[in-house]
Amino acid sequence: MSPAPVHLIDLSGLEKSWVLDLFEEADRLRLVRGTRNAPRPFAGRTAALVFHKPSLRTRVSFTIGMHDLGGDVVELSIAEVSETGRESLPDVARSLSGMCGLIVVRTFAHRIVQTLAEHSSAPVINALTDFSHPCQVLADLYTLKRAGRDVDAINIAWIGDGNNVLHSWLQASHIFDFSLSIAVPDGFEPDGGLFIEAERHSKGGVRRVRDPREAVAGADVVYTDTWTSMGQEKDADWRRVMFAGMTVNESLMALAKPDALFMHCLPAHRGEEVTNEVIDGPQSIVVAQAENRLHLQKGLMVALMRATEVKKRTVRKSAPAPVVPAGA
């Protein structure tokens, strides 16, 4: 079994047992939230929130989560942390990890998170990059589990863009045994390397189709996301043309199983990737997805802090004893 991770860069290499333990931690924290039994393991500690992109659910869930756990947050922008800023990312990482108990990063380039984690002694969490969105998909899996679905025995249909959230779903297919059917237009496919790895290692099976009706047929879960992600706004009109026919509406949902669930990580562009009737309908669990970001990420922060403390104790124990001069 691999050692517990001290950072969350993406979902690659995570053990199923670790993820299931994370779900249990989230459940425990959910149950005691707001009571006198609620733990405060981050008392006296601060999380650095490095946000280069706008945020609603991510900012709110990590801020409230840290407060619930007894800690505080300091918010940093691209002016303080960037690849071309006042100081190098390794220097930023070393400085922040000396003062903060946690570093949460929401940015464009995935390498920024990787570099900060490489040089930080505090846990670093990828709260979204253009490459992946691991916190979202962990919370999605947790949401499905709470909805009574067996994530090792469901069929998931992804409709839309081959974006960062889909990349994390492809990585999650190595951990759980769900099947994943992807309907994306030509030219908007997910990362080829991630897709090939998922095809090789997914037990439930991963396939790409062009017709959303084929992907949705018999699905337990229908998932979509915005056609235009942050940073792509100038291409919005062109993307609407290219994604024509990919809208999740009532007729498309009717092809899935009668008890199928609809998921969307939000924010939604209503009338584009999904209609009001679906996102506001009885099969939609988008509100639960949003709330579960809070509980899952609280569990994640606790798990990473615990693993970091274990690592530090191990390093101290293995350090050579100081040399005492003869006759001292």
Order of alpha helices (4+ residues) and beta strands (2+ residues): alpha-beta-alpha-beta-alpha-beta-alpha-beta-alpha-beta-alpha-beta-alpha-beta-alpha-beta-alpha-alpha-beta-alpha-alpha
